[in-house]
Amino acid sequence: MSQPADTDPDRALIEAARDAIRRNYDAEGERHTVGAAVLCASGRIYVGVNLYSIHGSCAEFIALGAAITAGEREFVTLVSVRGADGEELLAPCGNCRQMLAGYAPDCDVIVPTGSGTARVKAADLLPYAYQVE
């Protein structure tokens, strides 16, 4: 079940993702076109941009990896944006949904809807996710 995502913390998180891509956008090579931000239970926000190569990495992976590298393990909210100014909100791709199901299933993810934005639990984005045993 989704809930509206229009609170001050949500806007601050979206702005952090937008700032990450504004500083790194690469229009010519299209190497960095997505920015992501994750809010942790500690109150800290970690950001990332996508990396393109043969086996590139999505901005969500980079942001979550930065948080984990810093010792974070409790993730509250994640958001992704695309474009030079981060004007487009994105839902995570399938690969990111699988990663979120494994690392942050209880994390809220801000996604675009036909009528604005919503907060959806990461685990709800990928029903029947692959489970590592």
C-alpha positions as CSV (number, residue, x, y, z in Angstrom):
1,M,0.0,0.0,0.0
2,S,1.4,3.4,-0.9
3,Q,1.2,6.7,0.9
4,P,1.7,10.2,-0.4
5,A,5.3,11.5,-0.3
6,D,5.0,15.2,0.2
7,T,6.7,16.0,3.5
8,D,9.6,18.2,4.3
9,P,12.0,15.3,4.8
10,D,10.8,13.8,1.5
11,R,11.4,17.1,-0.3
12,A,14.9,17.4,1.4
13,L,15.8,13.9,0.2
14,I,14.6,14.6,-3.3
15,E,16.7,17.7,-3.3
16,A,19.7,15.8,-2.2
17,A,19.3,13.4,-5.2
18,R,18.8,16.3,-7.5
19,D,21.9,18.0,-6.2
20,A,24.0,14.8,-6.8
21,I,23.0,14.7,-10.4
22,R,23.2,18.4,-11.0
23,R,26.9,18.2,-9.9
24,N,27.6,15.2,-12.1
25,Y,25.3,15.2,-15.1
26,D,27.1,14.2,-18.3
27,A,24.9,15.1,-21.3
28,E,27.5,14.2,-23.9
29,G,28.6,10.8,-22.8
30,E,25.4,10.0,-20.9
31,R,27.6,8.4,-18.2
32,H,25.8,10.0,-15.3
33,T,22.1,10.7,-15.8
34,V,20.5,9.4,-12.6
35,G,21.0,10.6,-9.0
36,A,19.7,8.8,-5.9
37,A,19.6,9.6,-2.2
38,V,18.9,7.3,0.8
39,L,18.0,8.6,4.3
40,C,19.2,6.3,7.1
41,A,17.8,5.9,10.6
42,S,20.8,7.9,11.9
43,G,19.4,10.9,10.0
44,R,22.3,11.0,7.5
45,I,21.7,11.1,3.8
46,Y,23.9,9.3,1.3
47,V,23.9,10.0,-2.4
48,G,25.1,8.4,-5.6
49,V,25.0,8.7,-9.4
50,N,24.8,5.9,-11.9
51,L,28.0,4.6,-13.5
52,Y,27.9,3.4,-17.1
53,S,30.3,0.7,-18.4
54,I,29.9,-2.9,-19.6
55,H,28.5,-3.7,-16.2
56,G,27.4,-0.4,-14.9
57,S,25.8,0.4,-11.6
58,C,22.6,2.2,-10.9
59,A,22.6,5.3,-8.7
60,E,20.6,3.4,-6.1
61,F,23.3,0.8,-5.7
62,I,25.9,3.6,-5.3
63,A,23.9,5.5,-2.7
64,L,23.1,2.4,-0.7
65,G,26.7,1.2,-1.0
66,A,28.0,4.5,0.3
67,A,25.7,4.2,3.3
68,I,26.7,0.7,4.0
69,T,30.4,1.6,3.7
70,A,29.9,4.3,6.3
71,G,28.4,1.7,8.7
72,E,24.7,2.3,8.1
73,R,22.3,-0.7,8.3
74,E,18.9,0.9,8.8
75,F,17.4,2.6,5.7
76,V,14.3,4.8,6.0
77,T,13.6,6.3,2.6
78,L,15.2,6.2,-0.9
79,V,14.5,8.3,-4.0
80,S,15.9,8.5,-7.5
81,V,15.8,11.3,-10.1
82,R,16.9,11.7,-13.7
83,G,17.8,14.6,-15.9
84,A,20.3,17.5,-15.8
85,D,18.3,19.1,-12.9
86,G,16.8,15.9,-11.6
87,E,13.4,17.0,-12.8
88,E,12.1,13.4,-13.3
89,L,11.4,11.1,-10.4
90,L,12.1,7.5,-11.2
91,A,10.9,4.2,-9.8
92,P,13.8,1.7,-9.3
93,C,14.6,-0.7,-12.1
94,G,14.2,-4.4,-11.7
95,N,17.8,-5.0,-10.6
96,C,17.5,-2.3,-8.0
97,R,14.2,-3.7,-6.7
98,Q,15.9,-7.0,-6.2
99,M,18.8,-5.3,-4.4
100,L,16.5,-3.3,-2.2
101,A,14.5,-6.5,-1.4
102,G,17.7,-8.0,-0.1
103,Y,19.3,-5.1,1.7
104,A,16.4,-2.7,2.6
105,P,13.0,-4.4,2.4
106,D,11.4,-2.1,5.0
107,C,12.8,1.1,3.4
108,D,10.2,3.4,1.9
109,V,10.8,4.3,-1.8
110,I,9.5,7.5,-3.2
111,V,8.0,6.7,-6.6
112,P,6.1,8.8,-9.2
113,T,2.4,8.1,-9.7
114,G,-0.2,9.6,-12.0
115,S,-1.2,12.0,-9.3
116,G,2.1,13.0,-7.7
117,T,4.4,10.9,-5.6
118,A,3.9,8.0,-3.2
119,R,6.0,6.1,-0.6
120,V,6.1,2.3,-1.2
121,K,7.9,-0.3,0.9
122,A,10.9,-1.6,-1.1
123,A,9.7,-5.2,-0.5
124,D,6.3,-4.3,-2.2
125,L,8.1,-3.2,-5.4
126,L,9.1,-6.8,-6.2
127,P,6.6,-9.5,-5.2
128,Y,8.1,-12.9,-5.2
129,A,11.7,-11.6,-5.0
130,Y,14.6,-14.1,-5.1
131,Q,15.5,-14.9,-1.5
132,V,19.1,-15.8,-0.6
133,E,19.2,-18.6,1.9
